[in-house]
Amino acid sequence: MSMLLLRILPIFLLLGLGWGLRVSRWVDEATGNALKLLVVRVVLPSVLFLSFVDLDLRPDYGALIALVFAVCLIGLVVGPRLLRAAGIDRPWAKFLMTGYEYGMLGIGLFAGAYGLGAVPTIAVVALGHEIFIWFVFFALLIAARDGRPSFAALLKRFLTNPVIVAIVAGLVLDAFGIHAADLERLPVIDALMATLRLLAPMTVPLILIVVGHGFHFEGGAFGEVAKIVALRLALQIPLAIAAAWGIVHLALGFEPRYAVALFTLMILPPPFIVPLFMPEGRESDEERRLVHRVLTVHTLVSLAIFSGLLAVAPTL
């Protein structure tokens, strides 16, 4: 079996396992949601803390963070205009044109293909995205559902999110020159670090199983779904090529692995949190089903594009 298949096939098999567990009802919706919380609150924070505490911060990361934040803003501004031009009148579709499912898919894909040692690269690339998600995208989702949120409420959500806490803690320790090896020499803390290292290998299989469990293939409105996915990719792929290889690699001089990580981020589907903010009610049910179908179809297309990327860039 070729090296490419050995890397990509397990990813598809884990996604298929998650979907099979759902359709067979061996793992019901409630259990799937519990597994998702386990990923977001325990597993992802573990691997991200370990990644950032040994990051070795560089001054040029600031330009990378600003670029990714700007790319997200472009999607936010241009995306709705593309939808209107295509005659798509769906109030929640605009949230499907920007942002990327970095946590629940990006890390699993990137680490599954390139190994857990590659996580720090995509973690740095995604910092600007996380700032955008929590202070812009998140605020717009809440405003669409409940009205404009206060900055204090957003900041509280940001600072109490386990993923953000792990990232900030890792960055602060790294900035003071305290790394994993230093922590592993301290009593009690050494046991905590050993626990985090046991949790980290769960990241890839658990994330991919949870993502597969969330696939929705219900019929209806496929033409509209395909149009939204095509419009998003028509915006994101040229933007990804220009940002990753034109700016990150050529203009800013980052190593190719950062370009690969940014391209991977930008081919991902929209954030999976969008349906969670949609209001309940019969009128919203059709819109929610549409959003779920877009996320599922886009995820499958993203996997196909990522397979092509892996063929072109098999190593970092």
C-alpha positions as CSV (number, residue, x, y, z in Angstrom):
1,M,0.0,0.0,0.0
2,S,1.3,3.5,-0.9
3,M,2.5,5.9,1.8
4,L,-0.3,8.3,0.9
5,L,-3.0,5.6,1.4
6,L,-1.4,4.6,4.7
7,R,-1.8,8.2,5.9
8,I,-5.2,9.1,4.5
9,L,-7.1,5.8,4.7
10,P,-7.1,5.6,8.6
11,I,-8.5,9.1,8.7
12,F,-11.5,8.1,6.5
13,L,-11.9,4.8,8.4
14,L,-12.1,6.7,11.7
15,L,-14.7,9.1,10.3
16,G,-16.6,6.1,8.9
17,L,-16.5,4.4,12.3
18,G,-18.0,7.5,13.9
19,W,-20.8,7.6,11.3
20,G,-21.4,3.9,11.6
21,L,-21.7,4.2,15.4
22,R,-24.3,6.8,14.8
23,V,-26.5,5.1,12.2
24,S,-26.3,1.8,14.1
25,R,-27.3,3.6,17.2
26,W,-24.5,2.0,19.2
27,V,-23.6,5.6,20.2
28,D,-26.7,7.8,20.5
29,E,-26.9,11.6,20.1
30,A,-26.5,12.3,23.8
31,T,-23.3,10.1,24.0
32,G,-21.9,11.7,20.9
33,N,-22.4,15.1,22.4
34,A,-20.7,13.9,25.6
35,L,-17.7,12.7,23.6
36,K,-17.6,16.1,21.9
37,L,-17.4,17.8,25.3
38,L,-14.6,15.4,26.3
39,V,-12.7,16.4,23.2
40,V,-13.2,20.2,23.7
41,R,-12.8,20.3,27.5
42,V,-10.1,17.7,28.1
43,V,-8.3,16.2,25.1
44,L,-7.8,19.3,22.9
45,P,-6.6,21.5,25.8
46,S,-4.1,18.8,26.7
47,V,-2.4,18.6,23.3
48,L,-2.6,22.4,22.8
49,F,-0.9,23.1,26.2
50,L,1.9,20.7,25.3
51,S,2.3,22.4,21.9
52,F,2.4,26.0,23.2
53,V,4.6,25.4,26.2
54,D,7.4,24.3,23.9
55,L,6.6,26.7,21.1
56,D,9.7,29.0,21.3
57,L,7.9,32.3,20.4
58,R,9.2,34.2,17.4
59,P,8.6,37.9,16.7
60,D,7.4,37.2,13.2
61,Y,4.5,35.2,14.5
62,G,2.7,38.5,15.0
63,A,2.5,39.0,11.2
64,L,1.1,35.5,10.8
65,I,-1.6,36.1,13.4
66,A,-2.6,39.4,11.8
67,L,-2.7,37.8,8.3
68,V,-5.0,34.9,9.4
69,F,-7.3,37.4,11.3
70,A,-7.5,39.5,8.1
71,V,-8.3,36.5,6.0
72,C,-11.2,35.6,8.3
73,L,-12.5,39.2,8.0
74,I,-12.3,39.0,4.2
75,G,-14.6,35.9,4.3
76,L,-17.0,37.8,6.6
77,V,-17.3,40.8,4.3
78,V,-17.1,39.1,0.8
79,G,-19.0,35.9,1.6
80,P,-22.5,37.5,2.1
81,R,-22.1,39.4,-1.1
82,L,-21.4,36.2,-3.0
83,L,-24.5,34.6,-1.5
84,R,-26.7,37.6,-2.5
85,A,-25.2,37.6,-6.0
86,A,-26.1,33.9,-6.3
87,G,-29.7,34.5,-5.1
88,I,-29.3,32.6,-1.8
89,D,-31.5,34.2,0.8
90,R,-30.8,32.3,4.0
91,P,-30.2,34.4,7.1
92,W,-27.7,32.0,8.6
93,A,-25.8,31.1,5.4
94,K,-23.5,34.1,5.9
95,F,-22.0,32.4,8.9
96,L,-21.0,29.5,6.6
97,M,-18.7,31.7,4.5
98,T,-16.0,32.5,7.0
99,G,-14.3,30.8,9.9
100,Y,-12.9,27.2,9.9
101,E,-13.5,24.1,12.0
102,Y,-10.0,24.1,13.4
103,G,-10.6,22.4,16.8
104,M,-12.9,19.5,15.9
105,L,-11.4,18.7,12.5
106,G,-8.2,20.7,11.6
107,I,-6.1,19.3,14.4
108,G,-7.3,15.8,13.8
109,L,-6.6,15.9,10.1
110,F,-3.2,17.6,10.4
111,A,-2.0,15.5,13.3
112,G,-3.4,12.3,11.7
113,A,-1.5,13.0,8.5
114,Y,1.7,14.5,9.8
115,G,1.9,13.3,13.4
116,L,1.3,15.0,16.8
117,G,4.6,16.7,16.4
118,A,3.1,18.9,13.7
119,V,0.4,20.3,16.0
120,P,2.5,23.3,17.1
121,T,2.7,24.5,13.5
122,I,-1.0,24.6,12.8
123,A,-1.6,25.8,16.4
124,V,0.4,28.9,15.7
125,V,-1.2,29.5,12.3
126,A,-4.7,29.3,13.9
127,L,-4.0,31.8,16.7
128,G,-5.4,34.7,14.5
129,H,-8.4,32.5,13.7
130,E,-9.2,31.8,17.4
131,I,-9.1,35.6,18.1
132,F,-11.5,36.2,15.2
133,I,-13.8,33.4,16.3
134,W,-14.1,34.4,19.9
135,F,-14.3,38.2,19.5
136,V,-16.0,38.7,16.1
137,F,-17.7,35.5,14.9
138,F,-19.0,34.5,18.3
139,A,-20.3,37.9,18.9
140,L,-22.2,37.9,15.6
141,L,-23.7,34.5,16.3
142,I,-25.0,35.7,19.7
143,A,-26.3,38.9,18.2
144,A,-28.2,37.0,15.5
145,R,-29.9,34.9,18.2
146,D,-30.2,37.1,21.3
147,G,-29.1,40.6,20.4
148,R,-25.8,42.3,20.8
149,P,-23.6,40.8,23.7
150,S,-21.5,42.8,26.0
151,F,-17.7,42.8,25.6
152,A,-17.5,41.6,29.3
153,A,-19.6,38.5,28.4
154,L,-17.5,37.7,25.4
155,L,-14.3,38.1,27.5
156,K,-15.6,35.9,30.2
157,R,-16.5,33.1,27.7
158,F,-13.0,33.5,26.1
159,L,-11.1,33.3,29.4
160,T,-13.2,30.4,30.8
161,N,-12.9,28.2,27.6
162,P,-10.6,25.2,28.4
163,V,-9.0,25.4,25.0
164,I,-8.2,29.1,25.4
165,V,-7.0,28.6,29.0
166,A,-4.6,25.9,27.7
167,I,-3.3,28.1,24.9
168,V,-2.8,31.1,27.1
169,A,-1.1,29.1,29.9
170,G,1.3,27.5,27.4
171,L,2.1,30.9,25.8
172,V,2.7,32.6,29.1
173,L,5.0,29.8,30.4
174,D,6.9,29.8,27.1
175,A,7.3,33.6,27.2
176,F,9.0,33.2,30.6
177,G,11.3,30.5,29.3
178,I,9.5,27.7,31.2
179,H,9.1,24.6,29.1
180,A,7.7,21.1,29.5
181,A,11.1,19.7,30.6
182,D,11.2,22.3,33.4
183,L,7.7,21.4,34.6
184,E,8.4,17.7,34.5
185,R,11.1,18.3,37.2
186,L,8.6,19.7,39.7
187,P,6.9,17.4,42.3
188,V,3.1,16.8,41.6
189,I,3.4,18.9,38.4
190,D,5.4,16.1,36.8
191,A,2.4,13.8,37.4
192,L,0.1,16.3,35.8
193,M,2.4,16.6,32.7
194,A,2.5,12.8,32.5
195,T,-1.3,12.7,32.5
196,L,-1.4,15.3,29.7
197,R,1.0,13.2,27.6
198,L,-1.3,10.2,28.1
199,L,-4.3,12.2,27.0
200,A,-2.6,13.7,23.9
201,P,-2.5,10.6,21.7
202,M,-6.3,10.3,22.1
203,T,-6.7,13.5,20.0
204,V,-6.7,12.1,16.5
205,P,-8.9,9.1,16.9
206,L,-11.4,10.7,19.2
207,I,-11.8,13.9,17.2
208,L,-12.3,12.0,13.9
209,I,-14.8,9.5,15.4
210,V,-16.8,12.5,16.9
211,V,-16.7,14.3,13.6
212,G,-17.9,11.2,11.7
213,H,-20.7,10.7,14.3
214,G,-21.9,14.2,13.5
215,F,-22.4,13.6,9.7
216,H,-25.9,14.4,8.4
217,F,-26.9,13.0,5.1
218,E,-30.6,13.8,5.1
219,G,-32.0,14.6,1.7
220,G,-33.4,17.8,0.4
221,A,-32.2,21.2,-0.9
222,F,-29.0,19.5,-2.3
223,G,-28.7,22.1,-5.1
224,E,-28.6,24.9,-2.5
225,V,-26.2,23.0,-0.3
226,A,-23.9,22.4,-3.3
227,K,-24.1,26.1,-4.3
228,I,-23.1,27.4,-0.8
229,V,-20.2,24.9,-0.6
230,A,-19.0,25.9,-4.1
231,L,-19.3,29.6,-3.3
232,R,-17.3,29.2,-0.1
233,L,-14.6,27.2,-1.8
234,A,-14.5,29.6,-4.8
235,L,-13.6,32.3,-2.2
236,Q,-11.4,30.3,0.1
237,I,-9.2,28.3,-2.2
238,P,-7.7,31.2,-4.2
239,L,-7.4,33.2,-1.0
240,A,-5.7,30.2,0.7
241,I,-3.2,29.8,-2.1
242,A,-2.4,33.5,-2.1
243,A,-2.1,33.8,1.7
244,A,-0.2,30.5,2.3
245,W,2.3,30.4,-0.5
246,G,2.2,34.0,-1.8
247,I,2.4,35.8,1.6
248,V,3.4,33.3,4.3
249,H,6.1,31.5,2.4
250,L,7.4,33.9,-0.2
251,A,6.7,37.4,1.2
252,L,7.2,36.7,5.0
253,G,9.7,33.9,4.5
254,F,8.2,31.3,6.7
255,E,9.1,27.6,6.2
256,P,6.9,25.6,3.8
257,R,5.3,23.8,6.8
258,Y,3.5,27.0,7.8
259,A,2.1,27.4,4.3
260,V,0.8,23.8,4.3
261,A,-0.8,24.4,7.8
262,L,-2.5,27.6,6.6
263,F,-3.8,26.0,3.4
264,T,-5.1,23.1,5.6
265,L,-6.9,25.6,7.9
266,M,-8.5,27.5,5.0
267,I,-9.9,24.4,3.2
268,L,-11.7,23.3,6.4
269,P,-15.5,23.6,6.7
270,P,-17.2,26.4,8.6
271,P,-17.2,26.2,12.4
272,F,-19.4,23.3,13.7
273,I,-20.8,25.6,16.4
274,V,-23.1,27.5,14.0
275,P,-26.1,25.2,14.5
276,L,-25.8,25.5,18.3
277,F,-26.7,29.2,18.1
278,M,-29.7,28.9,15.9
279,P,-33.0,29.5,17.6
280,E,-35.4,26.7,18.3
281,G,-38.8,26.5,16.4
282,R,-40.4,25.0,13.4
283,E,-39.3,27.9,11.2
284,S,-35.7,27.3,12.1
285,D,-35.7,23.6,11.7
286,E,-35.3,23.7,7.9
287,E,-32.5,26.3,8.2
288,R,-30.7,24.1,10.8
289,R,-31.0,21.0,8.5
290,L,-29.5,23.1,5.7
291,V,-26.6,24.2,7.8
292,H,-26.0,20.6,9.0
293,R,-26.0,19.4,5.4
294,V,-23.6,22.1,4.3
295,L,-21.2,21.2,7.1
296,T,-21.3,17.5,6.2
297,V,-20.9,18.0,2.5
298,H,-18.1,20.6,3.0
299,T,-16.3,18.2,5.4
300,L,-16.3,15.5,2.7
301,V,-15.0,18.0,0.1
302,S,-12.4,19.2,2.5
303,L,-11.2,15.7,3.0
304,A,-10.8,15.2,-0.7
305,I,-8.9,18.5,-1.1
306,F,-6.7,17.6,1.9
307,S,-5.9,14.2,0.3
308,G,-4.6,16.1,-2.7
309,L,-2.6,18.4,-0.5
310,L,-1.1,15.4,1.2
311,A,-0.1,13.9,-2.2
312,V,1.7,17.2,-3.1
313,A,3.2,17.7,0.4
314,P,3.6,14.3,2.0
315,T,6.0,15.5,4.7
316,L,6.6,18.8,6.5
